[in-house]
Amino acid sequence: MINNFNKVSRFGLGCSAVALSIAAFASAPAFAQGAPAAEEEGQVIIVTGSRIPQPNLTSAAPVTVVGSQEIKLQGTTRTEDLLNSLPQVFGDQGGNLANGATGTATVNLRNLGPERTLVLINGRRLMPGDPTSSAADLNFIPAALVKNVEVLTGGASSTYGSDAVAGVVNFIMDTDFEGFKIDGQYSLYQHSNSNSTLEAAHAARGFPFPKGNTVNGGTVDVTVAFGGKFGDDDQGHFMAYAGYRKLKAVTQNKYDYSSCASQVNAAGAVSCGGSATSPNGTFFDWASNTYQIGANRTFQPGFTPYNFAPLNYFQRPDERYTAGVFADYEISPAFHPYMEAMFMDDRTVAQIAESGNFGNTLSVNCDNPLLSPQQLAIACARDNLVTRLTETGFPLVDDGSDPMYPNTPLTFYDPVTGNPYNRGFLQALRRNVEGGPRQDDLQHTSFRIVGGMRGEISPAWSYDTSYVFGRTNFSETYLNEFSASRLNNAIDVIIDPRTGLPACRVFVTGADTNCRPYDMFSLGGVTQDALGYVQTPGFQRGNTQERVFNANITGTLGEYGLKTPWADQGLGINVGVEYRKESLELKTDVAFQTGDLTGQGAATLPVKGSFDVKEVFGEFQLPIVQDGFIKELSVEGGYRYSHYNTGVNTDTYKLALTFAPVSDLKFRASYNRAVRAPNVQDLFAPVRVALNGNSDPCADGSATAAECALTGLPVGNYPVAGNPAGQFNGLIGGNPNLKPEKSTTKTIGLVFQPSFLRGFSATIDGYDIKVTNNIGTYGQDVSIQQCINTGDPTFCSLIHRDATGSLWRSANGYIEDLNRNIGSVKTRGVDVGVNYSTRLGANSLSFNLQGTYLDKFKTDTGIPGVAAYDCAGYYGLVCGTPAPKWRHKARVTYNMENGFGLSLAWRYFGNVKLDRTSSNTTLAGASSPFNQKIKAESYFDLAATFNLNDSYTFRLGVQNLLDNDPPIIGANGTSSVINACTAVFCSGNTFPNVYDSMGRYIYAGITLNF
């Protein structure tokens, strides 16, 4: 079968061919790690998931391989886009996210999370890419230098250690390249705005509606590589590269489906929603009456939602530099040193709507000269005067019903004049349209160095020792933010007795002579001097480091006769030791540490920690029968023992069986036990209040007053004021008492390669992955809904409302959602691969399909009485990003003898339903018809290549050829009845890392080989 693959690759026009044979994109019956051929006598291959080389051995576990040709054909400049097109991969952090973006790109296998997916380069770990997560940053990978990508399903901890729970993604670099190569590409997005879904909604709000053609998002990507042999007898080899990539920003106002925040009602009608933090301001008194600023310094009832969507980035600007070198030198067969050095500097900016006063000021002084008489009468009405302050300084207004707290206003005294004054409760929200959008400037500078020695001690024994050091330096500068402390100073305004003009009280006292009055009580009242005082940046700096030492020895014991009578090859073993240490340090400035930045939702505290693990491991492969009374029967197994300095010990193991009764048909099965140890953030992340949830059912009447009383809301406060932006506080953070997760993976499948149909192969592999002792949270939307549904104190005790009953108006209102070991998650499905290639005279034709059927994605919270829920085929605030039952990617390619190739790909994404439409008691709830189903989506991609001799290869392609619009969902609102947009991964009213969100992707590239 490997022979068939290689012949297709050779007569498929090599590098220029669009022909994606099985070697380019397939469900791998057998794939060589960095070795495309295995035809020569005695040649061995190493398949991802094992350290033992064996002649012509096919993988016992399902491995999907993406070749360099597929990368070229997709026109991919971002590695996450390449992987997200695979049906096993779910969208995660990437270049299409802004609010909540880390600046990294991560891979999420089987929807089990990026922290449960292990990323390797040439079979060795890639270090964590950011201080907030243990996941690797795919921006580090130079796509133009990738030889192939191998994706292994399920646990592989016995081979690679912790984190290989969902599987392994192994990037095999083209370290054997010889010559000089320049690869360059330019790409952009084009879209015809013709979606009328939100047109009437725009008109009703007076918003401009994008129409006609839009072209944007231009990207330049250039990579230079050169390599060759050196030494007296050419016993050394090196390959070096350098790359540059620059992406231009795209804002959401360019598209008719994202230029306003879609909001739906319970009946299914859609409108342009927005945030209560508006340019003219929104004000709440103690009774939660809502006001906004009108003409002539007046309070008018209601508020005008602010359209925060247009300024948000749909594609972040990004500039990346990469460089590296791979070298090895064979001193003798027993001493073969090698090294790898890779570098990346990536800088991106995540832009979202302007900052402002997000309810950070809670009262106003009644001697404030900026208040008109009408405003003063409302803000300082007798039943709105502050009567006491909590320990945290939150102002309260008592009605006198409790003898402990009489309805007597607090009296404050001016430190300059000694005059008494009162304060009225007035929580203010006002958008900083004068200061421009918030910009999160994120920079990751990473390097990875590998040094090692390998060699053959004897015909039977070989060894490999290596040391890997990886470090990521992180820098964040958050621009155009507001200081909450300065903002409170700037609205505490009095008449300066020296000038007779309004001035900050702290200016008059001399406590802060930089303060200037921030006038939010008049339309257009904010001056540049005031803005210069309250607007401030925030700074974070940090790094992550990973050190890995590995030494292993491999024995082919068939050399000593240790083999069965029915096999040509004997027992293969590999044993070794490994030491790994991971450390993290994050430093934040005072503004971040104190939570003084109004638009951040919470404080970001410094964190520092590390852990190390010592491990011993071993594995074996034993062919029992080869080319005898049956074609093949072999068994393999592995074991790893790990000791963590946190006091935790783990055992992982695997067992696999391959059985081929005839050459045309092969069966394979495997069982793996894997672990994921808690990372530094899991263990030591500071506990703090942050924006974490999406709904409060007590804000829109979807829960009754009696049900809301279970959540701590007094009946008199029902319904509580909701957050129009759909953002609510949670108490989040690490837990030093966490234990490792454990998982089991079972796979069973077959490989069919009929001898009567040369060039054809098909694979069917079932997988079953269960993760127990999960490191995670209940999810605060689940917690509040379960409290309402059941009254269970397990959940109700987690809810802490502030004095107004709110979960967003102050940091005193939140739902506990800390890390813990809780429950389990199980996913089960079937992967299907079909591949065919043939000659048509002097030309060639190839077809391949990779599909996944998701049968189950079941989460068990581990709480008695709470039903486990299945998210297969669903999406929503609990189930998260869409998880269709069926996904596939198919490609058909025709290559001509003259060097011209044409390829058509079909990406299919099945329909999904809103999780609240499920009959499951944990998921079920009221919902808007608008959100109840996302239809199936088919994308067609067309690519062409032309090879002009062996030196010039041109490529041209279009993804999303038909310019399909992404699905629009209700993405704005106070409760889960109308809001189906998950935090972070839902942006622009859709899921941009799942669906093609910016129209056609058009690219043109050239590869020059010398």
VENKAMO-V113229 format. One record per backbone hydrogen bond with DSSP energy under -0.5 kcal/mol. NH is the residue of the N-H (numbers start at 1). CO is the residue of the C=O. If there is no record, write none. Layout:
NH/CO, NH/CO
//
This chain:
5/1, 6/2, 7/3, 8/4, 9/5, 10/6, 11/7, 12/8, 13/10, 14/9, 16/13, 17/13, 17/14, 21/19, 24/21, 25/21, 26/65, 28/26, 28/63, 29/27, 33/46, 34/32, 43/40, 45/54, 50/47, 53/51, 54/45, 57/54, 59/29, 63/28, 64/151, 65/26, 66/149, 67/24, 67/65, 68/147, 71/67, 72/68, 73/69, 74/70, 75/71, 75/72, 76/71, 79/77, 81/78, 82/78, 83/79, 84/80, 85/81, 85/82, 86/83, 89/86, 90/108, 97/94, 100/98, 101/98, 106/93, 108/90, 109/107, 110/88, 111/108, 112/109, 116/113, 117/114, 118/116, 118/167, 120/169, 121/124, 122/171, 124/121, 126/119, 129/135, 130/133, 133/130, 137/127, 138/105, 138/136, 140/137, 141/138, 142/140, 143/141, 145/142, 146/143, 147/172, 148/172, 149/66, 150/170, 151/64, 151/149, 152/150, 152/168, 153/62, 154/166, 156/164, 159/156, 160/156, 161/157, 163/675, 164/161, 165/116, 165/163, 166/116, 167/116, 168/152, 169/118, 170/150, 170/168, 171/120, 171/169, 172/148, 172/170, 173/171, 174/145, 175/173, 177/174, 179/227, 181/225, 182/1008, 183/223, 184/1006, 185/221, 186/1004, 187/219, 188/1002, 189/216, 190/1000, 191/214, 193/191, 193/212, 194/192, 196/194, 199/196, 200/196, 202/198, 203/199, 204/200, 205/201, 205/202, 206/202, 206/203, 207/202, 210/208, 212/193, 214/191, 216/189, 217/249, 219/187, 220/246, 221/185, 222/244, 223/183, 224/242, 225/181, 226/240, 227/179, 228/238, 230/236, 234/231, 236/230, 237/328, 238/228, 239/326, 240/226, 241/324, 242/224, 243/322, 244/222, 245/320, 246/220, 247/318, 248/218, 250/315, 252/312, 253/310, 254/251, 255/252, 258/255, 259/255, 262/260, 263/271, 265/269, 268/265, 271/263, 273/261, 273/271, 275/306, 278/276, 278/429, 281/278, 282/429, 283/291, 284/427, 285/289, 288/285, 291/283, 292/300, 293/280, 293/281, 294/298, 297/294, 298/294, 300/292, 300/298, 302/290, 305/303, 306/275, 308/306, 312/309, 313/351, 314/250, 315/250, 316/95, 317/349, 318/247, 319/347, 320/245, 321/345, 322/243, 323/343, 324/241, 325/341, 326/239, 327/339, 328/237, 329/337, 330/235, 331/329, 331/335, 332/335, 335/332, 336/454, 337/329, 338/452, 339/327, 340/450, 341/325, 342/448, 343/323, 344/446, 345/321, 346/444, 347/319, 348/442, 349/317, 350/440, 351/349, 352/438, 355/436, 355/480, 357/430, 358/356, 359/357, 359/428, 361/428, 364/424, 366/422, 368/365, 369/367, 371/368, 376/372, 377/373, 378/374, 379/375, 380/376, 381/378, 384/381, 385/382, 386/423, 387/396, 388/396, 390/394, 393/390, 396/388, 400/405, 403/401, 405/402, 408/406, 409/407, 410/386, 412/410, 412/421, 414/419, 418/414, 421/412, 424/364, 425/384, 426/362, 427/284, 428/361, 428/426, 429/282, 430/357, 431/278, 432/355, 433/431, 435/432, 436/432, 438/352, 438/353, 439/479, 440/350, 441/439, 441/477, 442/348, 442/440, 443/475, 444/346, 445/473, 446/344, 446/444, 447/471, 448/342, 449/469, 450/340, 451/467, 452/338, 453/465, 454/336, 455/463, 456/333, 457/455, 457/461, 458/461, 462/554, 463/455, 464/552, 465/453, 466/550, 467/451, 468/548, 469/449, 470/546, 471/447, 472/544, 473/445, 474/542, 475/443, 476/540, 477/441, 478/538, 479/439, 479/477, 481/536, 483/534, 484/482, 484/596, 487/483, 488/484, 489/485, 490/486, 491/487, 492/488, 492/489, 493/491, 494/503, 496/494, 496/501, 497/495, 499/496, 500/496, 503/494, 505/492, 508/504, 509/505, 510/506, 511/506, 512/506, 515/512, 518/490, 519/517, 520/518, 525/522, 531/527, 532/528, 533/529, 534/530, 535/531, 536/481, 538/478, 540/476, 541/587, 542/474, 543/585, 544/472, 545/583, 546/470, 547/581, 548/468, 549/579, 550/466, 551/577, 552/464, 553/575, 554/462, 555/573, 556/460, 557/555, 557/571, 559/556, 560/557, 561/558, 562/557, 563/561, 564/623, 566/624, 567/564, 571/562, 572/621, 573/555, 574/619, 575/553, 576/617, 577/551, 578/615, 579/549, 580/613, 581/547, 582/611, 583/545, 584/609, 585/543, 586/607, 587/541, 589/539, 593/589, 594/590, 595/592, 596/591, 597/591, 598/482, 598/596, 600/597, 601/598, 604/592, 605/603, 607/586, 609/584, 611/582, 613/580, 614/643, 615/578, 616/641, 617/576, 618/639, 619/574, 620/637, 621/572, 622/635, 624/622, 624/633, 625/633, 626/566, 627/631, 628/630, 631/660, 632/660, 633/625, 634/658, 635/622, 636/656, 637/620, 638/654, 639/618, 640/652, 641/616, 642/650, 643/614, 644/648, 645/612, 647/644, 650/642, 652/640, 653/673, 654/638, 655/671, 656/636, 657/669, 658/634, 659/667, 660/632, 662/665, 665/662, 666/751, 667/659, 668/749, 669/657, 670/747, 671/655, 672/745, 673/653, 674/743, 676/741, 683/679, 684/680, 685/681, 688/686, 688/732, 690/730, 692/728, 693/728, 696/974, 699/696, 702/697, 703/697, 708/704, 709/705, 710/706, 710/707, 711/708, 712/709, 713/708, 714/712, 717/714, 718/715, 719/698, 720/698, 724/722, 726/723, 728/693, 729/807, 730/690, 731/815, 732/688, 732/730, 734/685, 735/682, 738/735, 741/676, 742/772, 743/674, 744/770, 745/672, 746/768, 747/670, 748/766, 749/668, 750/764, 751/666, 752/762, 753/664, 753/751, 757/754, 760/757, 761/835, 762/752, 763/833, 764/750, 765/831, 766/748, 767/829, 768/746, 769/827, 770/744, 771/825, 772/742, 772/770, 773/823, 774/823, 776/774, 776/820, 782/779, 783/779, 784/780, 785/781, 786/782, 787/783, 788/784, 789/785, 790/786, 791/786, 791/787, 792/786, 795/792, 796/792, 797/793, 798/795, 799/796, 800/798, 800/814, 802/806, 805/802, 813/810, 814/800, 814/812, 815/729, 816/798, 817/731, 819/733, 820/776, 822/774, 822/820, 824/860, 825/771, 826/858, 827/769, 828/856, 829/767, 830/853, 831/765, 832/851, 833/763, 834/849, 835/761, 836/847, 837/759, 838/845, 840/843, 843/840, 844/895, 845/838, 846/893, 847/836, 848/891, 849/834, 850/889, 851/832, 852/887, 853/830, 854/852, 854/885, 855/828, 855/853, 856/828, 858/826, 859/869, 860/824, 861/859, 864/862, 866/863, 867/865, 869/859, 871/857, 871/869, 873/883, 874/871, 875/913, 876/880, 880/876, 883/874, 885/911, 887/852, 888/908, 889/850, 890/906, 891/848, 892/904, 893/846, 894/902, 895/844, 896/900, 899/896, 901/945, 902/894, 903/943, 904/892, 905/941, 906/890, 907/939, 908/888, 908/906, 909/937, 910/886, 912/934, 913/873, 914/932, 915/875, 917/914, 918/915, 924/920, 925/916, 928/977, 929/266, 931/928, 932/928, 932/929, 934/912, 935/933, 937/909, 939/907, 941/905, 942/958, 943/903, 944/956, 945/901, 946/954, 947/899, 948/946, 948/952, 949/947, 951/948, 952/948, 953/1007, 954/946, 955/1005, 956/944, 957/1003, 958/942, 959/1001, 961/940, 963/960, 969/989, 971/262, 971/969, 972/262, 978/975, 979/975, 980/970, 980/978, 982/980, 985/983, 986/982, 987/985, 987/990, 990/987, 992/990, 994/991, 995/991, 997/995, 1000/190, 1001/959, 1002/188, 1002/1000, 1003/957, 1004/186, 1005/955, 1006/184, 1007/953, 1008/182, 1009/951, 1009/1007, 1010/180
//
